[in-house]
Amino acid sequence: MVEQGSSRYIVRPEYSTLVGGRSERQDAPVTFWVRTTKEIIGKAQIRVFNTLRGQNGGMSEPASIEILDEPLPPELFGVT
């Protein structure tokens, strides 16, 4: 879920390391790729909802993010 102001947008992961590329370790970090709508530009918060934990305990604490209208390419410092 992406929150911006009083608006909430439910987004489904396009890819998750839970499905493909999962590490053997149980405590390994998990990565989600999501695509947001064009209405969400600027500072926002993201939360993850775990349906297995239910309505009361399944929502993570919010994490601050910033969504750019035009993503910048990574800077290259050298090629070998």
CYANA upper distance limits for C-alpha pairs under 8 A (distance plus 0.5 A):
  1 MET  CA      8 ARG  CA      7.19
  1 MET  CA      9 TYR  CA      6.07
  1 MET  CA     10 ILE  CA      5.06
  1 MET  CA     11 VAL  CA      6.25
  1 MET  CA     46 ILE  CA      6.23
  1 MET  CA     47 ARG  CA      5.72
  1 MET  CA     48 VAL  CA      6.74
  1 MET  CA     49 PHE  CA      7.91
  2 VAL  CA      8 ARG  CA      6.30
  2 VAL  CA      9 TYR  CA      5.64
  2 VAL  CA     10 ILE  CA      7.02
  2 VAL  CA     11 VAL  CA      7.79
  2 VAL  CA     44 ALA  CA      7.34
  2 VAL  CA     45 GLN  CA      6.22
  2 VAL  CA     46 ILE  CA      5.02
  2 VAL  CA     47 ARG  CA      6.95
  3 GLU  CA      7 SER  CA      6.21
  3 GLU  CA      8 ARG  CA      5.02
  3 GLU  CA      9 TYR  CA      6.84
  3 GLU  CA     44 ALA  CA      6.22
  3 GLU  CA     45 GLN  CA      5.60
  3 GLU  CA     46 ILE  CA      6.67
  3 GLU  CA     47 ARG  CA      8.44
  4 GLN  CA      8 ARG  CA      7.06
  4 GLN  CA     40 ILE  CA      7.78
  4 GLN  CA     43 LYS  CA      7.68
  4 GLN  CA     44 ALA  CA      5.22
  4 GLN  CA     45 GLN  CA      6.95
  5 GLY  CA     44 ALA  CA      8.09
 11 VAL  CA     34 VAL  CA      7.14
 11 VAL  CA     35 ARG  CA      7.72
 11 VAL  CA     36 THR  CA      7.26
 12 ARG  CA     34 VAL  CA      6.90
 13 PRO  CA     32 PHE  CA      6.39
 13 PRO  CA     33 TRP  CA      5.96
 13 PRO  CA     34 VAL  CA      5.17
 13 PRO  CA     35 ARG  CA      8.13
 14 GLU  CA     32 PHE  CA      8.02
 14 GLU  CA     33 TRP  CA      6.06
 14 GLU  CA     34 VAL  CA      5.98
 14 GLU  CA     35 ARG  CA      7.86
 15 TYR  CA     19 VAL  CA      8.26
 15 TYR  CA     32 PHE  CA      6.38
 15 TYR  CA     33 TRP  CA      5.70
 15 TYR  CA     34 VAL  CA      7.84
 16 SER  CA     20 GLY  CA      7.15
 16 SER  CA     30 VAL  CA      7.70
 16 SER  CA     31 THR  CA      6.23
 16 SER  CA     32 PHE  CA      5.06
 16 SER  CA     33 TRP  CA      6.92
 17 THR  CA     21 GLY  CA      5.70
 17 THR  CA     22 ARG  CA      5.76
 17 THR  CA     30 VAL  CA      6.10
 17 THR  CA     31 THR  CA      5.98
 17 THR  CA     32 PHE  CA      7.27
 18 LEU  CA     22 ARG  CA      5.91
 18 LEU  CA     30 VAL  CA      6.91
 18 LEU  CA     31 THR  CA      8.29
 22 ARG  CA     28 ALA  CA      8.46
 22 ARG  CA     30 VAL  CA      8.33
 23 SER  CA     28 ALA  CA      6.73
 24 GLU  CA     28 ALA  CA      8.30
 36 THR  CA     40 ILE  CA      7.36
 38 LYS  CA     69 ASP  CA      8.40
 40 ILE  CA     44 ALA  CA      8.32
 40 ILE  CA     67 ILE  CA      7.59
 41 ILE  CA     66 GLU  CA      7.99
 41 ILE  CA     67 ILE  CA      5.71
 41 ILE  CA     68 LEU  CA      6.44
 41 ILE  CA     69 ASP  CA      6.52
 42 GLY  CA     66 GLU  CA      5.65
 42 GLY  CA     67 ILE  CA      5.50
 42 GLY  CA     68 LEU  CA      6.63
 42 GLY  CA     69 ASP  CA      8.39
 43 LYS  CA     64 SER  CA      7.76
 43 LYS  CA     65 ILE  CA      6.41
 43 LYS  CA     66 GLU  CA      4.80
 43 LYS  CA     67 ILE  CA      6.92
 44 ALA  CA     64 SER  CA      6.48
 44 ALA  CA     65 ILE  CA      5.91
 44 ALA  CA     66 GLU  CA      6.39
 44 ALA  CA     67 ILE  CA      7.90
 45 GLN  CA     62 PRO  CA      6.21
 45 GLN  CA     63 ALA  CA      5.81
 45 GLN  CA     64 SER  CA      4.97
 45 GLN  CA     65 ILE  CA      6.12
 46 ILE  CA     62 PRO  CA      6.00
 46 ILE  CA     63 ALA  CA      5.85
 46 ILE  CA     64 SER  CA      7.03
 46 ILE  CA     65 ILE  CA      7.48
 47 ARG  CA     59 MET  CA      7.26
 47 ARG  CA     60 SER  CA      6.01
 47 ARG  CA     61 GLU  CA      6.81
 47 ARG  CA     62 PRO  CA      5.49
 47 ARG  CA     63 ALA  CA      7.14
 48 VAL  CA     59 MET  CA      6.47
 48 VAL  CA     60 SER  CA      5.88
 49 PHE  CA     58 GLY  CA      5.83
 49 PHE  CA     59 MET  CA      5.07
 49 PHE  CA     60 SER  CA      6.88
 50 ASN  CA     54 GLY  CA      7.59
 50 ASN  CA     58 GLY  CA      5.12
 50 ASN  CA     59 MET  CA      6.91
 51 THR  CA     55 GLN  CA      7.93
 51 THR  CA     58 GLY  CA      6.60
 52 LEU  CA     58 GLY  CA      7.59
 53 ARG  CA     57 GLY  CA      6.01
 53 ARG  CA     58 GLY  CA      5.03
 54 GLY  CA     58 GLY  CA      5.64
 55 GLN  CA     59 MET  CA      7.75
